[in-house]
């Protein structure tokens, strides 16, 4: 069961195994490698903060009422993550 607003911190191996939506998809590690190869300054490590949605298959405008209500707790958790790094 999904938990609306649950925070997921992704890095390293988790980012290598995210399937792409098409053959044209470029993963985060691939993007960083391309940046290095063309001489751009890229971070030595990266973490992605992902927020779990109730339904990610139906797109619409704005946030659901449940997600809007969860925003303060999400912001608080993200701030804790950022301060701990």
Secondary structure, DSSP 8 states (H G I E B T S, - for coil): ---TT-EEEEETHHHHT---SSTT---HHHHHHHHHHTT----S--EEEEE--S-SSS--SS--HHHHHHHHHHHHHHHHHHHH-
